[in-house]
Amino acid sequence: MIESFHNPRDAALALLTSGTSLSRKAGSFLGQTVVDPTPLTPAQVDWLSGLLDRHGLPALAKEPSQ
């Protein structure tokens, strides 16, 4: 298993395909993260990190590459 996700896109894709139960809002956010190359805001990085932790997936790298 990977140690950490090096970019938000890979982390979001892993959450979407993990089979975990996600809210519509979280699913929308994750889908947008997968397809939109715009860098995430600090608040969005925190939200993504929280979703990864909550669903038992590896953390986002300290300085994610976009």
TORLUMDO-500042 format. One record per residue (C-alpha): residue number from 0; residue in one letter; x, y, z. Coordinates in Angstrom, 3 decimals. Each point is the difference from the previous one (the first is absolute). Layout:
BEGIN
@resi = NUM	resn = A	x = X	y = Y	z = Z
...
This chain:
BEGIN
@resi = 0	resn = M	x = 0.000	y = 0.000	z = 0.000
@resi = 1	resn = I	x = 1.158	y = 3.532	z = -0.647
@resi = 2	resn = E	x = 1.448	y = 2.097	z = 2.803
@resi = 3	resn = S	x = -1.679	y = 3.268	z = -1.016
@resi = 4	resn = F	x = -1.724	y = 1.609	z = -2.956
@resi = 5	resn = H	x = 2.228	y = 2.445	z = -1.857
@resi = 6	resn = N	x = -2.816	y = 1.942	z = -1.639
@resi = 7	resn = P	x = -3.632	y = 0.796	z = 0.801
@resi = 8	resn = R	x = -1.257	y = -1.587	z = -3.239
@resi = 9	resn = D	x = 1.303	y = -3.465	z = 0.927
@resi = 10	resn = A	x = -1.321	y = 0.346	z = 3.547
@resi = 11	resn = A	x = -3.454	y = 1.054	z = -1.209
@resi = 12	resn = L	x = -0.132	y = -2.811	z = -2.546
@resi = 13	resn = A	x = 0.952	y = -2.532	z = 2.672
@resi = 14	resn = L	x = -2.825	y = 1.241	z = 2.233
@resi = 15	resn = L	x = -2.527	y = -0.125	z = -2.832
@resi = 16	resn = T	x = 0.941	y = -3.569	z = -0.925
@resi = 17	resn = S	x = 0.448	y = -1.329	z = 3.548
@resi = 18	resn = G	x = -3.629	y = -1.016	z = 0.407
@resi = 19	resn = T	x = -0.419	y = 2.113	z = 3.137
@resi = 20	resn = S	x = -3.189	y = 1.907	z = 0.635
@resi = 21	resn = L	x = 0.369	y = 3.662	z = -0.939
@resi = 22	resn = S	x = -2.428	y = 2.891	z = 0.178
@resi = 23	resn = R	x = -1.123	y = 1.627	z = -3.229
@resi = 24	resn = K	x = 1.989	y = 3.108	z = 0.939
@resi = 25	resn = A	x = 3.169	y = -2.029	z = 0.629
@resi = 26	resn = G	x = -0.486	y = -1.946	z = -3.234
@resi = 27	resn = S	x = -0.432	y = 3.212	z = -1.953
@resi = 28	resn = F	x = 3.108	y = 1.512	z = 1.561
@resi = 29	resn = L	x = 2.036	y = -3.127	z = -0.716
@resi = 30	resn = G	x = -1.227	y = -0.223	z = -3.591
@resi = 31	resn = Q	x = 0.923	y = 3.626	z = -0.604
@resi = 32	resn = T	x = 3.413	y = -0.631	z = 1.557
@resi = 33	resn = V	x = 0.589	y = -2.854	z = -2.456
@resi = 34	resn = V	x = -0.828	y = 1.990	z = -3.133
@resi = 35	resn = D	x = 1.002	y = 3.589	z = 0.852
@resi = 36	resn = P	x = 3.747	y = 0.752	z = 0.116
@resi = 37	resn = T	x = -0.526	y = 3.193	z = 2.028
@resi = 38	resn = P	x = 2.017	y = -0.176	z = 3.253
@resi = 39	resn = L	x = -2.023	y = -0.671	z = 3.132
@resi = 40	resn = T	x = -0.406	y = 2.660	z = 2.645
@resi = 41	resn = P	x = 1.367	y = -0.728	z = 3.487
@resi = 42	resn = A	x = -3.582	y = -0.679	z = 1.173
@resi = 43	resn = Q	x = -0.532	y = -2.491	z = -2.839
@resi = 44	resn = V	x = 3.283	y = -1.748	z = 0.823
@resi = 45	resn = D	x = -1.201	y = -0.289	z = 3.627
@resi = 46	resn = W	x = -3.343	y = -1.441	z = -1.143
@resi = 47	resn = L	x = 1.682	y = -2.508	z = -2.303
@resi = 48	resn = S	x = 2.423	y = -0.988	z = 2.761
@resi = 49	resn = G	x = -2.884	y = -0.514	z = 2.402
@resi = 50	resn = L	x = -1.855	y = -2.203	z = -2.490
@resi = 51	resn = L	x = 3.117	y = -2.117	z = -0.546
@resi = 52	resn = D	x = 0.479	y = -0.434	z = 3.742
@resi = 53	resn = R	x = -3.674	y = -0.753	z = 0.642
@resi = 54	resn = H	x = -0.028	y = -2.726	z = -2.636
@resi = 55	resn = G	x = 3.306	y = -1.598	z = 1.002
@resi = 56	resn = L	x = 1.998	y = 1.001	z = -3.055
@resi = 57	resn = P	x = 3.588	y = 1.279	z = -0.037
@resi = 58	resn = A	x = 0.551	y = 3.688	z = 0.658
@resi = 59	resn = L	x = 0.658	y = 2.681	z = -2.557
@resi = 60	resn = A	x = 3.719	y = 0.839	z = -0.293
@resi = 61	resn = K	x = 1.037	y = 3.066	z = 1.999
@resi = 62	resn = E	x = 0.529	y = 2.046	z = -3.132
@resi = 63	resn = P	x = -2.276	y = -1.524	z = -2.611
@resi = 64	resn = S	x = 0.867	y = 0.486	z = -3.638
@resi = 65	resn = Q	x = -2.880	y = 1.174	z = -2.158
